Amino acid sequence: MAPRPGLVIREKRLNAIGAWLGASSSILAEFASGDAAQRVRTFSEAAPDDVTAALNFLGGIEGAAIVVHAPRGCAAAALAQKGAAAFAVTGLDQRDTIIGSGEALARTIRSLVERHRPWVVFIVGGPVVAINSDDIRSVAADLTETLGIPVLQVQTDGFRSRIAATGYDAATKPLLPLASAPFAGAREDVINIIALNARAGDGIAMLLEPLGLRGNLLPGGANAASFELAGKALLTVPFDGDAGTTFAESLAEATGVPFLLLPPPIGLSASRAWSEAVAAATGRSAWPATCHPVEADRALDGLRVHIALPQAFAFAAAGLVEELGGAISALTVDHLDKTHLPAARAFAERWPEATLHAAAGQPFELANLLSKTKPDLFIGPPPLAAFASRAGIAAVGAAPYQLIGASGAEWLASKARNALANRAFGARLAGIRSPYASGWYRRSADWHIKQEVR
């Protein structure tokens, strides 16, 4: 495989772990003693990879085009995401893997540019290309000159890392030149918000407007002008730390725009702290506390809640659940690494009996766990909420952007009340045959997770 300078997988850079089920205190003890031991799954249902993450990172850029340079099936993630960017796949076959596929790549890019007239093209490689060492860089350089627009390689391969978030790092590198134009003038009253979903913009705007600031969302919902504006901003704040921290750090090095790493503004206390931190960093007067509700609706009083969201959002949502009166029975996240330790320690201190579950793309593990813990309420993405409903558990299908600020607390309280009061939908789903055999439910949910032997 061709060398990949500068891209270090998250397992090595951050000691990321993608498989865990147990007490949070146990995994925290491993991190505290040095490197936490890696676990492997002897069976994995549908784990996303770095290609999937890179497509998610780039797919929301308006007016962009993405070429997935791989066999046809590797582009399924781009099709499922239905992002703003146009995309095509080179559809490599056996012949291409043997004699090379540079011509197929160039032909696909020209066709895509002719149809959609993008302002930038990203080439996302798959495992086959990594193995046959196609010279993507030369094709990209030639077409950049010929077409008059940036054609940029994203260094993914789909197999070096078990942590999909490595793909966010791979996607960051080609984006930097687009956002790093030299700038010597006065900065604008703008905050770069690193978020994958453009719909996070509305909730963030409600927090920034009282401070006299506006958000510049990157990369979700961004266009060419958004990237040009990035270097003129006062500050960069990742909404999704796992996806955006590398981009924020690299942008700071390239443009001098400082960055601030904060827990996402999910929950009343977290939203207030987020607003105050941004105000302090930009020399604004802090947003008056009276702008925030003093007390949340206690819609979850006495309920045991299982949350399944990406890492930073899950820990923040645990705080929101507590504000609404609930208790955490379990937390399911995609992975854990060193950047999550402060939030994980606070979680372990507050909820020492709660189960911590690291599993991306493993609904069979979640179904097993839910059958044993039987929480009163489940909060997570709609596909996983459906599994909870099928198990007879009241469920709220939620995306992180829906939980931002005071309006997010009100939204969750309303949805939770509806889910708890209206069980007919769950009862109907419970009648559908489970995709997993009854024998699976009798086993431990982590029997197939083994410590890696080096």
C-alpha positions as CSV (number, residue, x, y, z in Angstrom):
1,M,0.0,0.0,0.0
2,A,1.3,3.5,-0.8
3,P,2.7,5.5,2.2
4,R,0.3,7.9,3.9
5,P,2.4,10.6,5.5
6,G,0.8,12.6,8.3
7,L,-2.3,10.4,8.8
8,V,-2.1,8.5,12.1
9,I,-5.0,6.3,12.9
10,R,-6.9,7.1,16.0
11,E,-6.0,3.9,17.8
12,K,-2.3,5.1,17.8
13,R,-2.9,8.8,18.1
14,L,-5.6,8.8,20.8
15,N,-5.6,5.1,22.0
16,A,-9.2,4.9,20.6
17,I,-11.2,1.8,21.6
18,G,-14.2,0.7,19.5
19,A,-15.4,-2.3,21.6
20,W,-16.3,-2.2,25.2
21,L,-19.2,-3.2,27.5
22,G,-19.0,-2.8,31.2
23,A,-18.5,-0.3,34.0
24,S,-17.0,3.0,33.0
25,S,-14.7,2.9,36.0
26,S,-13.0,-0.2,34.6
27,I,-12.1,1.3,31.2
28,L,-11.1,4.5,32.9
29,A,-8.7,2.6,35.1
30,E,-7.1,1.1,32.0
31,F,-6.6,4.6,30.5
32,A,-5.2,5.8,33.7
33,S,-2.6,3.0,33.9
34,G,-1.3,3.8,30.4
35,D,-2.7,2.5,27.1
36,A,-6.1,0.9,27.4
37,A,-6.0,-2.6,25.8
38,Q,-7.6,-2.9,22.4
39,R,-10.6,-5.2,22.0
40,V,-11.7,-7.0,18.8
41,R,-15.0,-8.4,17.8
42,T,-15.0,-11.9,16.5
43,F,-18.2,-11.0,14.8
44,S,-19.2,-7.5,13.6
45,E,-22.6,-6.6,12.2
46,A,-22.2,-3.4,10.2
47,A,-19.3,-1.3,11.5
48,P,-18.7,1.9,9.6
49,D,-15.2,2.7,8.4
50,D,-13.0,5.7,7.6
51,V,-14.5,5.9,4.1
52,T,-18.0,6.2,5.6
53,A,-16.8,8.9,8.0
54,A,-15.0,10.9,5.2
55,L,-18.1,10.8,3.0
56,N,-20.2,12.0,6.0
57,F,-17.7,14.8,6.6
58,L,-17.6,16.0,3.0
59,G,-21.1,15.1,1.8
60,G,-22.8,18.2,3.3
61,I,-20.7,20.7,1.3
62,E,-22.9,22.5,-1.1
63,G,-21.7,22.7,-4.7
64,A,-19.0,20.1,-4.1
65,A,-18.6,16.8,-5.9
66,I,-17.3,13.5,-4.6
67,V,-15.9,10.6,-6.6
68,V,-15.7,7.4,-4.7
69,H,-12.7,5.6,-6.4
70,A,-13.6,2.0,-5.5
71,P,-15.9,-0.9,-6.5
72,R,-19.6,0.1,-6.7
73,G,-20.6,-1.1,-3.2
74,C,-18.2,1.2,-1.5
75,A,-20.3,4.2,-2.5
76,A,-23.4,2.9,-0.7
77,A,-22.7,5.1,2.3
78,A,-22.8,8.2,0.0
79,L,-26.1,7.1,-1.5
80,A,-27.6,6.6,2.0
81,Q,-26.5,9.9,3.4
82,K,-28.2,12.0,0.7
83,G,-25.9,14.9,1.3
84,A,-25.7,18.2,-0.6
85,A,-22.7,17.2,-2.6
86,A,-23.0,15.4,-6.0
87,F,-21.2,12.1,-6.1
88,A,-20.2,9.3,-8.5
89,V,-18.4,6.0,-8.2
90,T,-15.7,4.7,-10.6
91,G,-17.1,1.1,-10.1
92,L,-13.8,-0.7,-10.2
93,D,-13.8,-4.3,-11.4
94,Q,-11.2,-7.1,-11.5
95,R,-9.6,-5.7,-14.6
96,D,-9.1,-2.3,-13.0
97,T,-7.5,-3.7,-9.9
98,I,-4.9,-5.5,-12.1
99,I,-3.9,-3.0,-14.7
100,G,-4.8,0.2,-12.8
101,S,-7.7,2.6,-12.9
102,G,-6.3,6.0,-13.4
103,E,-8.1,6.5,-16.7
104,A,-11.4,5.4,-15.2
105,L,-10.9,7.9,-12.4
106,A,-10.2,10.8,-14.8
107,R,-13.1,9.9,-17.0
108,T,-15.5,9.8,-14.0
109,I,-14.3,13.1,-12.7
110,R,-14.7,14.8,-16.1
111,S,-18.2,13.4,-16.5
112,L,-19.3,14.5,-13.0
113,V,-17.9,18.0,-13.5
114,E,-19.6,18.4,-16.8
115,R,-23.0,17.4,-15.3
116,H,-22.9,19.3,-12.0
117,R,-20.3,22.2,-12.4
118,P,-18.9,21.9,-8.9
119,W,-16.4,24.3,-7.4
120,V,-14.4,21.5,-5.8
121,V,-14.0,17.7,-6.3
122,F,-12.9,15.3,-3.7
123,I,-11.6,11.8,-4.5
124,V,-12.3,9.3,-1.7
125,G,-10.4,6.0,-2.2
126,G,-11.4,2.6,-1.0
127,P,-9.6,-0.6,-0.1
128,V,-9.0,-1.8,-3.6
129,V,-7.2,1.4,-4.5
130,A,-5.1,1.3,-1.4
131,I,-4.0,-2.2,-2.4
132,N,-3.2,-1.6,-6.1
133,S,-1.6,1.8,-5.3
134,D,-3.3,3.9,-8.0
135,D,-1.6,7.2,-8.4
136,I,-4.5,9.4,-7.4
137,R,-2.4,12.4,-6.6
138,S,-1.1,12.7,-10.2
139,V,-4.6,12.4,-11.6
140,A,-5.8,15.1,-9.2
141,A,-3.0,17.4,-10.0
142,D,-3.5,17.1,-13.8
143,L,-7.3,17.6,-13.6
144,T,-6.9,20.6,-11.2
145,E,-4.9,22.3,-14.0
146,T,-7.2,21.1,-16.8
147,L,-10.6,21.8,-15.2
148,G,-9.6,25.0,-13.3
149,I,-11.1,23.8,-10.0
150,P,-9.5,22.1,-7.0
151,V,-9.5,18.3,-7.4
152,L,-8.3,16.9,-4.0
153,Q,-7.4,13.5,-2.7
154,V,-8.8,12.1,0.6
155,Q,-6.5,9.5,2.0
156,T,-8.9,6.8,3.1
157,D,-8.6,3.0,2.6
158,G,-11.4,1.3,4.6
159,F,-9.2,-1.1,6.6
160,R,-6.3,0.4,8.4
161,S,-8.4,1.7,11.4
162,R,-11.3,0.1,13.3
163,I,-12.3,3.6,14.3
164,A,-14.4,5.3,11.6
165,A,-13.5,8.7,13.0
166,T,-10.0,8.3,11.4
167,G,-11.9,9.3,8.2
168,Y,-12.6,12.7,9.7
169,D,-8.9,13.3,10.0
170,A,-8.4,12.2,6.4
171,A,-11.0,14.5,5.2
172,T,-9.6,17.5,7.1
173,K,-6.3,17.7,5.2
174,P,-7.7,18.5,1.7
175,L,-10.2,21.0,3.2
176,L,-7.5,23.2,4.8
177,P,-6.3,24.9,1.6
178,L,-9.9,25.9,0.9
179,A,-10.2,27.7,4.3
180,S,-6.6,29.0,4.7
181,A,-6.4,32.0,2.4
182,P,-4.0,34.6,3.9
183,F,-5.9,37.4,5.7
184,A,-4.6,40.5,7.3
185,G,-7.7,42.7,7.8
186,A,-10.1,43.1,10.7
187,R,-11.8,39.9,11.7
188,E,-15.6,39.6,11.3
189,D,-18.1,38.9,14.1
190,V,-18.2,35.3,13.0
191,I,-17.7,32.0,14.8
192,N,-16.7,29.0,12.8
193,I,-18.9,26.1,14.0
194,I,-17.6,22.7,13.0
195,A,-20.7,20.5,12.5
196,L,-21.5,17.7,10.1
197,N,-25.3,18.4,10.0
198,A,-26.3,21.8,8.6
199,R,-29.4,21.6,10.7
200,A,-27.3,22.4,13.8
201,G,-27.0,25.9,12.5
202,D,-30.4,27.1,13.8
203,G,-29.8,26.0,17.4
204,I,-26.3,27.4,17.4
205,A,-27.6,30.7,16.0
206,M,-30.0,31.1,18.9
207,L,-27.0,30.9,21.2
208,L,-24.8,33.3,19.2
209,E,-27.3,36.1,18.3
210,P,-27.6,37.5,21.9
211,L,-23.8,37.9,21.8
212,G,-23.8,39.8,18.5
213,L,-22.2,36.9,16.7
214,R,-23.2,34.7,13.8
215,G,-22.1,31.2,12.9
216,N,-20.2,30.0,9.9
217,L,-21.0,26.3,9.6
218,L,-18.3,24.0,8.3
219,P,-18.4,21.6,6.6
220,G,-22.1,20.7,6.9
221,G,-24.1,23.2,4.7
222,A,-20.9,25.1,3.8
223,N,-20.2,26.5,0.3
224,A,-17.2,28.1,-1.3
225,A,-17.9,31.4,0.5
226,S,-18.1,29.7,3.9
227,F,-14.6,28.4,3.5
228,E,-13.3,31.8,2.4
229,L,-14.9,33.3,5.5
230,A,-13.3,30.8,7.8
231,G,-10.0,32.6,8.0
232,K,-11.7,35.9,9.0
233,A,-13.6,34.5,12.0
234,L,-12.9,35.4,15.6
235,L,-13.0,31.9,16.9
236,T,-13.6,28.2,15.9
237,V,-15.7,26.0,18.1
238,P,-16.4,22.4,17.1
239,F,-20.0,21.3,17.8
240,D,-19.0,17.7,17.1
241,G,-15.6,17.4,18.8
242,D,-14.8,14.0,17.3
243,A,-15.3,15.2,13.8
244,G,-14.1,18.8,14.2
245,T,-11.2,19.0,16.7
246,T,-8.5,18.1,14.1
247,F,-10.0,20.6,11.6
248,A,-10.2,23.4,14.3
249,E,-6.6,22.8,15.4
250,S,-5.3,22.7,11.8
251,L,-7.3,25.8,10.9
252,A,-5.7,27.6,13.8
253,E,-2.2,26.7,12.7
254,A,-2.9,27.8,9.1
255,T,-4.9,31.1,9.7
256,G,-4.4,32.1,13.3
257,V,-8.1,31.8,14.1
258,P,-8.1,30.5,17.7
259,F,-10.2,27.5,18.7
260,L,-12.1,26.6,21.8
261,L,-13.0,23.0,22.7
262,L,-16.2,22.9,24.7
263,P,-18.8,20.3,25.6
264,P,-21.7,20.6,23.1
265,P,-24.5,23.0,24.2
266,I,-27.0,20.2,25.1
267,G,-28.9,20.8,28.3
268,L,-29.5,24.0,30.2
269,S,-26.3,24.2,32.2
270,A,-24.2,23.2,29.3
271,S,-25.8,25.7,27.0
272,R,-25.2,28.5,29.6
273,A,-21.6,27.4,30.0
274,W,-21.1,27.3,26.2
275,S,-22.5,30.8,25.8
276,E,-20.4,32.2,28.6
277,A,-17.2,30.6,27.3
278,V,-17.7,32.0,23.8
279,A,-18.5,35.4,25.2
280,A,-15.3,35.4,27.2
281,A,-13.2,34.2,24.3
282,T,-14.5,37.0,22.0
283,G,-14.6,39.8,24.5
284,R,-18.4,40.0,24.7
285,S,-20.6,40.5,27.7
286,A,-21.9,37.2,29.0
287,W,-25.4,36.2,28.0
288,P,-27.6,37.1,31.0
289,A,-28.7,34.0,33.0
290,T,-32.2,35.2,32.7
291,C,-32.1,34.3,29.0
292,H,-32.0,30.6,30.1
293,P,-34.9,28.8,31.8
294,V,-34.1,28.5,35.5
295,E,-35.5,25.0,35.7
296,A,-36.2,22.3,33.2
297,D,-39.5,20.4,32.9
298,R,-39.1,17.3,35.0
299,A,-40.6,15.1,32.3
300,L,-38.3,12.2,33.1
301,D,-38.7,12.2,36.9
302,G,-37.7,8.8,38.3
303,L,-37.1,7.1,34.9
304,R,-34.1,5.0,33.9
305,V,-32.8,6.1,30.5
306,H,-30.5,4.5,28.0
307,I,-28.7,7.0,25.6
308,A,-27.1,6.0,22.3
309,L,-25.4,8.9,20.6
310,P,-21.8,9.8,19.5
311,Q,-19.5,10.3,22.4
312,A,-19.6,14.1,23.3
313,F,-23.3,14.2,22.6
314,A,-24.0,11.2,24.7
315,F,-22.2,12.5,27.8
316,A,-23.9,15.9,27.3
317,A,-27.3,14.3,26.9
318,A,-26.8,12.5,30.1
319,G,-26.6,15.9,31.8
320,L,-29.8,16.9,30.1
321,V,-31.6,13.7,31.2
322,E,-30.6,14.5,34.8
323,E,-31.9,18.0,34.4
324,L,-35.2,16.5,33.3
325,G,-35.3,14.3,36.4
326,G,-34.1,11.0,34.9
327,A,-31.3,8.6,35.8
328,I,-28.9,6.9,33.3
329,S,-28.9,3.1,33.1
330,A,-26.5,2.8,30.1
331,L,-24.6,4.9,27.6
332,T,-23.9,3.6,24.1
333,V,-21.2,5.5,22.1
334,D,-19.3,4.8,18.9
335,H,-15.8,4.7,20.5
336,L,-13.8,6.0,23.4
337,D,-10.4,7.7,23.4
338,K,-8.2,10.0,25.4
339,T,-10.2,13.2,24.5
340,H,-13.3,11.7,26.2
341,L,-11.7,11.1,29.5
342,P,-12.8,14.3,31.4
343,A,-16.4,13.7,30.4
344,A,-16.2,10.0,31.1
345,R,-14.8,10.6,34.5
346,A,-17.6,13.0,35.4
347,F,-20.1,10.5,34.1
348,A,-18.5,7.6,36.2
349,E,-18.6,9.7,39.3
350,R,-22.3,10.7,38.8
351,W,-23.5,7.3,37.5
352,P,-21.2,4.7,38.9
353,E,-23.7,1.9,38.3
354,A,-24.4,2.8,34.7
355,T,-23.2,0.5,31.9
356,L,-20.8,2.0,29.3
357,H,-21.1,0.5,25.8
358,A,-18.7,1.3,22.9
359,A,-20.1,0.0,19.6
360,A,-20.6,1.6,16.2
361,G,-22.9,-0.3,13.9
362,Q,-23.7,-3.1,16.3
363,P,-27.5,-3.1,16.8
364,F,-27.4,-6.8,17.8
365,E,-25.4,-5.9,20.8
366,L,-27.7,-3.1,21.7
367,A,-30.8,-5.3,21.3
368,N,-29.2,-7.9,23.7
369,L,-28.3,-5.3,26.2
370,L,-31.7,-3.7,26.2
371,S,-33.3,-7.1,26.7
372,K,-31.4,-7.4,30.0
373,T,-31.3,-3.8,31.4
374,K,-34.9,-2.9,30.4
375,P,-34.7,0.9,30.7
376,D,-37.9,3.0,30.9
377,L,-36.8,5.2,28.0
378,F,-34.3,5.0,25.1
379,I,-32.9,8.0,23.4
380,G,-30.9,7.6,20.2
381,P,-31.0,7.7,16.3
382,P,-34.3,6.5,14.8
383,P,-32.9,3.1,13.5
384,L,-31.8,2.2,17.1
385,A,-34.9,3.7,18.6
386,A,-36.9,1.2,16.5
387,F,-35.0,-1.7,18.1
388,A,-35.8,-0.3,21.5
389,S,-39.5,0.0,20.6
390,R,-39.5,-3.6,19.4
391,A,-38.3,-4.6,22.8
392,G,-41.2,-2.8,24.4
393,I,-39.2,0.2,25.6
394,A,-40.5,3.7,25.1
395,A,-38.1,5.4,22.6
396,V,-37.3,8.8,21.3
397,G,-35.5,9.0,17.9
398,A,-33.2,11.9,18.2
399,A,-30.3,13.6,16.5
400,P,-27.8,15.8,18.4
401,Y,-28.9,19.0,16.7
402,Q,-32.4,18.6,18.1
403,L,-31.1,18.7,21.7
404,I,-29.3,22.1,21.5
405,G,-30.1,24.7,24.1
406,A,-33.3,25.4,26.0
407,S,-35.4,24.5,23.0
408,G,-33.7,21.1,22.8
409,A,-34.7,20.4,26.4
410,E,-38.3,21.4,25.7
411,W,-38.2,19.2,22.5
412,L,-36.9,16.2,24.4
413,A,-39.4,16.6,27.3
414,S,-42.3,16.7,24.8
415,K,-41.1,13.7,22.8
416,A,-40.5,11.7,25.9
417,R,-43.9,12.4,27.3
418,N,-45.5,11.3,24.0
419,A,-43.4,8.1,23.8
420,L,-44.2,7.2,27.4
421,A,-47.9,7.9,27.0
422,N,-48.5,6.3,23.5
423,R,-47.3,2.7,23.6
424,A,-49.4,1.5,20.7
425,F,-46.6,1.9,18.2
426,G,-44.2,0.0,20.3
427,A,-46.7,-2.8,20.9
428,R,-47.2,-3.1,17.1
429,L,-43.4,-3.3,16.6
430,A,-43.1,-5.8,19.3
431,G,-45.2,-8.2,17.2
432,I,-42.6,-8.2,14.5
433,R,-40.2,-11.1,14.6
434,S,-36.7,-10.2,15.8
435,P,-33.9,-10.5,13.3
436,Y,-31.8,-12.2,16.0
437,A,-32.3,-15.8,17.3
438,S,-33.6,-16.3,20.8
439,G,-30.3,-18.0,21.6
440,W,-28.4,-14.7,21.1
441,Y,-30.5,-13.0,23.8
442,R,-29.6,-15.7,26.3
443,R,-25.9,-15.0,25.9
444,S,-23.9,-12.2,27.3
445,A,-24.0,-9.1,25.0
446,D,-20.2,-9.1,24.8
447,W,-19.2,-12.7,24.6
448,H,-17.7,-12.2,21.2
449,I,-15.5,-9.2,22.3
450,K,-12.0,-10.3,23.1
451,Q,-8.9,-8.5,24.2
452,E,-6.4,-8.2,21.4
453,V,-3.3,-10.3,21.7
454,R,-0.1,-8.5,20.6
